[in-house]
Amino acid sequence: MTEAKPTTPADDPGPSVASLETIVSLSKRRGFIFPSSEIYGGINAVWDYGPLGVELKNNVKRAWWRAMVQERDDIVGLDAGIIMAPQVWVTSGHVANFSDPLVECSTCRRRFRLDELPGCENLTTTELRDPTIVERLGLKCPVDAGPLSAPRQFNLMFKTHMGPVEEDGNEVYLRPETAQGIYVNFRNVRETSRKKLPFGIAQIGKAFRNEISPGNFVFRMREFEQMEMQYFVKPATAAETFEYWMPRRRAWYERYGVTPERLRFREHRPDELAHYAKKAVDVEYRFPFGWKELEGIHNRGDWDLGRHQQATGESLEYFDPATEEKYVPWIVETSAGGDRAAFTFLIDAYREEEVRGEKRVVLGFNAELAPYKVAVLPLLKKRDEIVEKCHALRDDLAKDIMAVYDDTAAIGKLYRRQDEIGTPWCVCIDVDSLEDGKATIRDRDTMEQIRVDLSQVKPIVMERLAKARG
Amino acid sequence: MTEAKPTTPADDPGPSVASLETIVSLSKRRGFIFPSSEIYGGINAVWDYGPLGVELKNNVKRAWWRAMVQERDDIVGLDAGIIMAPQVWVTSGHVANFSDPLVECSTCRRRFRLDELPGCENLTTTELRDPTIVERLGLKCPVDAGPLSAPRQFNLMFKTHMGPVEEDGNEVYLRPETAQGIYVNFRNVRETSRKKLPFGIAQIGKAFRNEISPGNFVFRMREFEQMEMQYFVKPATAAETFEYWMPRRRAWYERYGVTPERLRFREHRPDELAHYAKKAVDVEYRFPFGWKELEGIHNRGDWDLGRHQQATGESLEYFDPATEEKYVPWIVETSAGGDRAAFTFLIDAYREEEVRGEKRVVLGFNAELAPYKVAVLPLLKKRDEIVEKCHALRDDLAKDIMAVYDDTAAIGKLYRRQDEIGTPWCVCIDVDSLEDGKATIRDRDTMEQIRVDLSQVKPIVMERLAKARG
């Protein structure tokens, strides 16, 4: 693997079909994602998941949990608090190092991340902290060409106070990553779960970063969901563990339908590495705004457990019963974003087709990720017997899966609506159904329709769904 | 229903079997719930869910979502941000009213909630805000009998700053309730989901309250998970909607196994009502520390939508196509706690039995809530063929449900361990299995064992699980 270069596949697989605007517009129109507090004019970089978005995101989280916890015998789950003892963030290095270089224009007072100014994208960490860098490179405000201040390190952690008085002693932070919750619980988890090394701890939860320049819809938010797994290993085996996880984490996205050509690995240059990392490889996706990180795989060495052990005086060593050695485990982390993953599945699922001269928009989700698995639609909403049969079928399906009834348009339009939100199967009940007890199942992708006994609808849908799950 | 009195059942159904200490100790020992940041000496009122706790809590959340969203055609989901536009909390009344009366001892500097001082439990809201109350009742510090200050209204919202500089203009709050996220999204959700009234919006998510006196394990935490549903109705029907939800919300706890005699309703007295409530009834559970709120059902009238409409100038009225009327919907809310519900299921599931002269501890969870559905256990871990068969069976089960393998003790002890964490079924593979291809399924509650073909284990477990789900 060469540094700073994508290893596979070819550098540019061509643009994805959906533009960012298309996805943002569809998201709002159909209830995937809304601007937060919109009736108040919104709040920067926070987005709310609507009725379809929450189902999509929950399905993504469940699919991750299934692959990372349920299916495996060597990984267990955890759900630690967002607020932790503040000393944790001193030990972890976040208080000292988790910052971005901020420069300010003395004319317009706008603030910028130094590494996002034109020509500064490839500066090293050392250069970004150099107080003379603005002068040395002759940097100016990109808006009004005014003079810029020297870079100031702006810490990205949100601070608040716990307890009834605001005072220095009770400052706490909103966690900027879920990982530390795993490290400080390492010993409790290992002892109660009786796991031997190697084993992992997985966690899904919110993290908060006071980003200077959030953006690109839900790609970079100040409040976001992480899906992190920390794998604890014997130090000598960390490199092979890293190689083990790389293809598996990429394969997870492909398992749920992401176009392989829009995924690649990118290894961090030594000067890009975070303070805790010995090696870092990103799984990148080709977003409409370029190749960006989807997930990071990091060899964190013994940085975290070693530091926590030193700071607390509590032993975090592992006694290896096979070799009778004692050591602080090394950690290989796979760190994904729940919002980013949901966003990726949404973008990648989008396609436009022409059907009999008309445009058809389809979200071709893997059925396991689709918000609704099935829609039950009456051909005639004025026939009570049809509507009753539809409700009875939906209620029966809804005991096990997300199913929706809709009668607010003609059948052709109802099908299109379900295509646009990615519902894999539609069931239509018509006048003939009252006679022959059959219904039509329509497939989202092939648009093929089959006519089956009403009693067979649920078993057929459940079977197809199990197949999609793999 | 009479005020301030439990309506059903008899006042005291007797203590629950488990003491708080028993539950706290079991929770830590077996990996349900750990003190947060314990190696740092902990942090007050934050708890972390361990490998079993996270499964329990996820199962509780899923069961709630299933009952409130999936099974119903009139409720959709939402997942709004924790950080919202700060004006939302001015409009909602939280900035002005969401506070507790705090008194401070001028000798020892300890702070107390006025309404928690001996003799003050039944003071009205007006009395709690009366600056002369301490003097009038002659209250003293309960610790050192020192003089107490007049009550000060301490706002329970956590504040932080968004953006790169701490200044007044960018103060934001961590939401103290999830409900407001639903109200400000009401119009977007209704329009995109095409729902007609009455319909509801459900949400699960974290909320934060800077409680003066948190405690009783996970009962009252500063960071906690809410499971709230807001049902939007025509004003004239709010009272009947309230009556509709009361028994259903209580029944939900019973559906998942809570002892009916440990549940009751309690209606709030007029002087207890929150600023937004026209009527409030709590579902209470008999915790080891007394009858306490498990869930609140509130008639919020048009307080919320009316205020948001007024503050933003955006119409939040509903046009009723049937009657051609236009009105601001009234809201009936069911507000439950995810942590509190998980805690309740944990306490209520606990029982001790004597089996052949030995104590057996059982968590008698409904199978749907149990962290592991099945444990696969080898009778002899030294026989490779047995262990291999166990792993193959576990891996197959784990495609669909949480299954665990354990070989770190003799079979009797392994059974007891699974009883203690509530695993409904154990499968034991022994030497005979190698000959006859059969395994033993043991039931947690009856301890009955049946011998079945290995190929039948999964279908039998899945069938029993579906039955538990109801």
Interface residues (C-beta under 8 A of the other chain):
Chain A: K28 R29 R30 G31 F34 S36 S37 E38 I39 Y40 G41 G42 I43 N44 V46 W47 D48 Y49 G50 P51 G53 V54 E55 K57 N58 W65 Q70 E71 R72 D73 V76 G77 L78 D79 A80 G81 I82 I83 M84 A85 Q87 V88 L102 R111 F154 F158 K159 T160 H161 M162 G163 P164 V165 V172 L174 G181 V184 N185 R187 N188 V189 T192 S193 R194 I201 Q203 K206 F208 N210 I212 R222 E223 H308 A311 T312 E314 L316 H391 R394 D395 A398 K399 I401 M402 V404 Y405 D406 T408
Chain B: K28 R29 R30 G31 F34 S36 S37 E38 I39 Y40 G41 G42 I43 N44 V46 W47 D48 Y49 G50 P51 G53 V54 E55 K57 N58 W65 Q70 E71 R72 D73 V76 G77 L78 D79 A80 G81 I82 I83 M84 A85 Q87 V88 L102 R111 F154 F158 K159 T160 H161 M162 G163 P164 V165 V172 L174 G181 V184 N185 R187 N188 V189 T192 S193 R194 I201 Q203 K206 F208 N210 I212 R222 E223 H308 A311 T312 E314 L316 H391 R394 D395 A398 K399 I401 M402 V404 Y405 D406 T408
